[in-house]
Amino acid sequence: MNNQILNNFGLIIQRERKKLKISQEELAFRAGLHRTYIGMIERGEKNITLINIHKLANALQIPLSKLFEEKI
């Protein structure tokens, strides 16, 4: 598995969360996920499913495609 992909994705999630000025806990609540799971995603420790990526995009109020178009 390419850890760089996971790390970059996590940084994108973190950046978008910080733009909204919300905590990991608030993002988790909005997405219906556990707060520790959000931390693991942001640190690049989890290879998450497309369903959870969709939940995060909705919670971050951004199009799903933005999570894949962004450059770090």
BAKOL-923320 format. One line per 10 residues: for each residue x, y, z of N, C-alpha, C, O, CB. Coordinates in nm, 2 decimals. Glycine has a CB too. Layout:
<atoms>
X:Y:Z:X:Y:Z:X:Y:Z:X:Y:Z:X:Y:Z  ... .
</atoms>
This chain:
<atoms>
0.08:-0.12:0.00:0.00:0.00:0.00:0.09:0.12:0.00:0.19:0.13:0.06:-0.10:0.00:0.12  0.05:0.22:-0.07:0.12:0.35:-0.08:0.08:0.44:0.03:-0.02:0.50:0.03:0.10:0.41:-0.22  0.17:0.45:0.13:0.14:0.53:0.25:0.13:0.68:0.21:0.06:0.75:0.28:0.24:0.51:0.36  0.20:0.72:0.11:0.20:0.86:0.07:0.06:0.90:0.03:0.01:1.02:0.06:0.30:0.89:-0.04  -0.02:0.82:-0.04:-0.15:0.85:-0.08:-0.24:0.87:0.05:-0.32:0.96:0.06:-0.21:0.73:-0.16  -0.22:0.78:0.15:-0.30:0.79:0.27:-0.26:0.92:0.35:-0.35:0.99:0.40:-0.28:0.67:0.36  -0.13:0.95:0.35:-0.09:1.07:0.42:-0.14:1.19:0.35:-0.19:1.29:0.42:0.07:1.07:0.42  -0.14:1.20:0.22:-0.19:1.31:0.15:-0.34:1.33:0.17:-0.39:1.44:0.19:-0.16:1.30:0.00  -0.41:1.22:0.16:-0.55:1.23:0.18:-0.59:1.28:0.32:-0.67:1.36:0.34:-0.62:1.09:0.16  -0.51:1.23:0.42:-0.53:1.28:0.56:-0.51:1.42:0.57:-0.58:1.49:0.64:-0.44:1.20:0.65 .
-0.40:1.47:0.50:-0.37:1.62:0.51:-0.48:1.70:0.45:-0.51:1.81:0.49:-0.24:1.65:0.44  -0.54:1.65:0.34:-0.65:1.72:0.27:-0.77:1.73:0.37:-0.84:1.83:0.38:-0.69:1.65:0.14  -0.81:1.61:0.43:-0.92:1.61:0.53:-0.89:1.71:0.64:-0.98:1.79:0.68:-0.94:1.47:0.59  -0.77:1.71:0.69:-0.74:1.80:0.80:-0.75:1.95:0.76:-0.80:2.03:0.83:-0.59:1.77:0.85  -0.69:1.98:0.64:-0.70:2.12:0.59:-0.84:2.16:0.57:-0.88:2.27:0.61:-0.62:2.13:0.46  -0.93:2.08:0.52:-1.07:2.12:0.49:-1.14:2.13:0.63:-1.23:2.22:0.64:-1.14:2.01:0.40  -1.11:2.05:0.72:-1.17:2.06:0.86:-1.13:2.19:0.92:-1.22:2.26:0.98:-1.13:1.94:0.94  -1.01:2.22:0.91:-0.96:2.35:0.97:-1.02:2.47:0.91:-1.04:2.57:0.97:-0.81:2.35:0.97  -1.04:2.46:0.78:-1.11:2.57:0.71:-1.25:2.60:0.77:-1.29:2.72:0.78:-1.13:2.54:0.56  -1.31:2.50:0.81:-1.44:2.51:0.88:-1.43:2.55:1.03:-1.53:2.58:1.09:-1.52:2.38:0.86 .
-1.31:2.54:1.08:-1.28:2.57:1.22:-1.36:2.48:1.31:-1.43:2.52:1.41:-1.32:2.72:1.25  -1.36:2.35:1.28:-1.42:2.25:1.36:-1.32:2.15:1.41:-1.22:2.13:1.35:-1.54:2.18:1.28  -1.35:2.08:1.52:-1.26:1.98:1.58:-1.28:1.85:1.51:-1.37:1.83:1.43:-1.29:1.97:1.73  -1.19:1.76:1.53:-1.20:1.62:1.48:-1.33:1.56:1.54:-1.40:1.49:1.47:-1.08:1.54:1.52  -1.36:1.59:1.66:-1.49:1.54:1.72:-1.61:1.59:1.65:-1.70:1.51:1.63:-1.49:1.58:1.87  -1.61:1.72:1.61:-1.73:1.77:1.54:-1.74:1.71:1.40:-1.85:1.68:1.36:-1.71:1.93:1.53  -1.62:1.70:1.33:-1.63:1.63:1.20:-1.68:1.49:1.21:-1.76:1.45:1.13:-1.49:1.63:1.14  -1.63:1.42:1.31:-1.68:1.28:1.33:-1.83:1.28:1.35:-1.90:1.20:1.30:-1.61:1.22:1.45  -1.88:1.37:1.44:-2.03:1.38:1.46:-2.10:1.41:1.33:-2.20:1.34:1.30:-2.06:1.49:1.56  -2.06:1.50:1.26:-2.12:1.54:1.13:-2.12:1.43:1.03:-2.22:1.41:0.95:-2.06:1.66:1.07 .
-2.01:1.35:1.03:-2.00:1.24:0.93:-2.06:1.10:0.99:-2.07:1.01:0.91:-1.85:1.22:0.90  -2.09:1.10:1.11:-2.14:0.97:1.17:-2.03:0.87:1.19:-2.05:0.75:1.17:-2.25:0.92:1.08  -1.91:0.92:1.22:-1.79:0.83:1.24:-1.74:0.86:1.38:-1.78:0.95:1.45:-1.68:0.86:1.13  -1.65:0.77:1.43:-1.59:0.79:1.56:-1.48:0.89:1.55:-1.40:0.90:1.45:-1.54:0.65:1.61  -1.46:0.97:1.66:-1.36:1.07:1.66:-1.22:1.02:1.65:-1.13:1.08:1.58:-1.37:1.16:1.79  -1.19:0.90:1.70:-1.05:0.85:1.69:-1.03:0.80:1.55:-0.91:0.80:1.50:-1.04:0.73:1.79  -1.13:0.76:1.48:-1.12:0.72:1.34:-1.08:0.85:1.25:-1.00:0.83:1.16:-1.25:0.67:1.28  -1.13:0.96:1.28:-1.09:1.08:1.21:-0.94:1.11:1.23:-0.87:1.14:1.13:-1.18:1.21:1.26  -0.90:1.10:1.35:-0.75:1.12:1.38:-0.67:1.02:1.30:-0.56:1.06:1.25:-0.73:1.11:1.53  -0.71:0.90:1.30:-0.63:0.80:1.22:-0.63:0.83:1.07:-0.53:0.81:1.01:-0.69:0.66:1.25 .
-0.74:0.88:1.02:-0.75:0.92:0.88:-0.65:1.03:0.86:-0.57:1.03:0.76:-0.89:0.96:0.84  -0.66:1.14:0.94:-0.57:1.25:0.92:-0.42:1.22:0.93:-0.34:1.29:0.87:-0.61:1.36:1.02  -0.39:1.12:1.01:-0.25:1.08:1.03:-0.21:0.98:0.92:-0.09:0.94:0.92:-0.23:1.02:1.16  -0.30:0.94:0.83:-0.27:0.85:0.72:-0.26:0.71:0.77:-0.19:0.62:0.71:-0.14:0.89:0.66  -0.32:0.67:0.88:-0.31:0.54:0.93:-0.43:0.45:0.89:-0.42:0.33:0.91:-0.32:0.55:1.08  -0.53:0.50:0.82:-0.64:0.42:0.78:-0.66:0.43:0.63:-0.66:0.54:0.57:-0.77:0.46:0.85  -0.69:0.32:0.57:-0.73:0.32:0.43:-0.88:0.30:0.43:-0.93:0.19:0.44:-0.66:0.20:0.34  -0.95:0.41:0.41:-1.10:0.41:0.43:-1.17:0.38:0.31:-1.12:0.38:0.20:-1.14:0.55:0.49  -1.30:0.34:0.33:-1.39:0.31:0.22:-1.44:0.43:0.15:-1.44:0.54:0.20:-1.50:0.22:0.27  -1.49:0.41:0.03:-1.55:0.51:-0.05:-1.67:0.57:0.02:-1.70:0.69:0.01:-1.59:0.47:-0.19 .
-1.75:0.48:0.09:-1.87:0.53:0.16:-1.83:0.63:0.27:-1.89:0.73:0.29:-1.94:0.40:0.23  -1.72:0.60:0.34:-1.68:0.69:0.45:-1.61:0.82:0.39:-1.63:0.93:0.45:-1.58:0.62:0.54  -1.55:0.81:0.27:-1.50:0.93:0.20:-1.62:1.02:0.17:-1.61:1.14:0.18:-1.42:0.89:0.08  -1.73:0.96:0.12:-1.85:1.03:0.08:-1.91:1.10:0.21:-1.95:1.21:0.20:-1.95:0.94:0.02  -1.91:1.03:0.32:-1.96:1.09:0.45:-1.87:1.21:0.49:-1.93:1.31:0.53:-1.96:0.98:0.56  -1.74:1.20:0.47:-1.65:1.31:0.51:-1.67:1.43:0.42:-1.68:1.54:0.46:-1.51:1.26:0.50  -1.69:1.40:0.29:-1.71:1.51:0.19:-1.84:1.59:0.23:-1.84:1.71:0.23:-1.72:1.46:0.05  -1.94:1.51:0.26:-2.07:1.57:0.30:-2.05:1.65:0.43:-2.10:1.77:0.44:-2.18:1.47:0.32  -1.98:1.60:0.53:-1.96:1.66:0.65:-1.88:1.79:0.64:-1.90:1.89:0.71:-1.90:1.57:0.75  -1.78:1.79:0.54:-1.70:1.90:0.52:-1.76:2.00:0.42:-1.71:2.11:0.39:-1.56:1.86:0.46 .
-1.88:1.97:0.37:-1.96:2.05:0.28:-1.88:2.08:0.15:-1.88:2.20:0.10:-1.99:2.18:0.35  -1.81:1.98:0.10:-1.74:1.99:-0.03:-1.78:1.88:-0.12:-1.82:1.78:-0.08:-1.59:2.00:0.00  -1.76:1.90:-0.25:-1.78:1.79:-0.35:-1.68:1.68:-0.32:-1.57:1.70:-0.29:-1.77:1.84:-0.49  -1.73:1.56:-0.34:-1.64:1.44:-0.32:-1.52:1.45:-0.41:-1.41:1.41:-0.36:-1.72:1.31:-0.36  -1.53:1.50:-0.53:-1.42:1.51:-0.62:-1.31:1.60:-0.57:-1.19:1.58:-0.60:-1.47:1.56:-0.75  -1.34:1.69:-0.48:-1.24:1.79:-0.43:-1.13:1.71:-0.35:-1.02:1.75:-0.34:-1.30:1.90:-0.35  -1.18:1.60:-0.28:-1.08:1.53:-0.20:-0.98:1.45:-0.28:-0.88:1.41:-0.23:-1.16:1.43:-0.12  -1.01:1.44:-0.41:-0.91:1.37:-0.50:-0.84:1.46:-0.59:-0.74:1.42:-0.65:-0.99:1.27:-0.58  -0.89:1.58:-0.61:-0.82:1.68:-0.70:-0.71:1.76:-0.64:-0.62:1.81:-0.71:-0.93:1.77:-0.76  -0.72:1.77:-0.51:-0.63:1.86:-0.44:-0.49:1.81:-0.44:-0.46:1.69:-0.44:-0.68:1.88:-0.29 .
-0.40:1.91:-0.45:-0.25:1.87:-0.43:-0.21:1.92:-0.30:-0.25:2.02:-0.25:-0.17:1.94:-0.55  -0.12:1.85:-0.24:-0.06:1.89:-0.11:0.06:1.98:-0.13:0.12:2.02:-0.03:-0.02:1.76:-0.03 .
</atoms>
